[in-house]
Amino acid sequence: MGWKHWYRELEQDDEAWDVSEEVVLRGRVHLDFCGQPSEIEVEFIVGADSEEQAQAIEEPTELQKKTWEKYMACSSVIHPQVLESIHHYYVGIVEKYRKAYSLWGEDPNEYAPYVERSEQLSDRIQPVSMLISDSSEQDELYLNFSCSWDREHGLGVHLKQMKVNRIQGAYTLYDLE
């Protein structure tokens, strides 16, 4: 797919300029994650040195475009690896969530069941967004998921060189990098 037109159609959010000195370019795209069709929000974070420079930003940086295009071209290979990594992470945290749901009087099997294979998590996670910062290295991005076991915070997956680097709650993942 040619992305030139899509880049120009991204919505610019520069209202946070006074606080963050960056511009967010947002768009939506349909994505197939391991057989699960999803529509996700994509955010390109572009830094600016002045308000005038911020207003002139119309597209992601070249590095961001390369990262995005490589991700999309390789997504059918990347997604199964991400799902396998999420499964490995989930096996390590499931007991904590099962105990919490039991304490709350809810059925832990509904939200945090035991699973043996990564495919069993496919209907328990939903990709919702992606973030590509201009301060990132090439081929570095963040995938965010809603998930059945942590309905408040979701799940964040940090990719470097299109390989899983770290997994944790979506809202805390950025704070540790």
TAZIPE-V286904 format. One record per backbone hydrogen bond with DSSP energy under -0.5 kcal/mol. NH is the residue of the N-H (numbers start at 1). CO is the residue of the C=O. If there is no record, write none. Layout:
NH;CO  NH;CO
//
This chain:
7;3  8;4  9;5  10;7  11;26  13;24  14;12  17;14  19;16  20;16  21;17  23;46  24;13  25;23  25;44  26;11  26;24  27;42  29;40  31;38  33;31  33;36  34;32  36;33  37;35  38;31  40;29  40;38  41;128  42;27  43;130  44;25  45;43  45;132  46;23  46;44  47;45  48;21  54;50  55;51  56;52  57;53  57;54  65;61  66;62  67;63  68;64  69;65  70;66  71;67  72;68  73;69  74;70  75;71  75;72  77;74  78;74  79;75  81;77  82;78  83;79  84;80  85;81  86;82  87;83  88;84  89;85  90;86  91;87  92;88  92;89  93;89  93;90  94;90  96;93  97;93  98;94  99;95  100;96  101;97  102;98  103;99  104;100  105;102  106;101  108;106  110;107  111;107  112;108  120;117  121;118  122;119  124;121  125;121  125;122  126;146  128;144  129;144  130;41  131;142  132;43  134;45  136;133  140;137  141;159  142;131  143;157  144;129  145;155  146;126  148;124  154;150  155;145  156;168  157;143  158;166  159;141  159;157  160;163  161;139  162;139  163;160  165;158  166;158  168;156  170;153  172;169  173;169  174;170  176;172  176;173  177;173  177;174
//
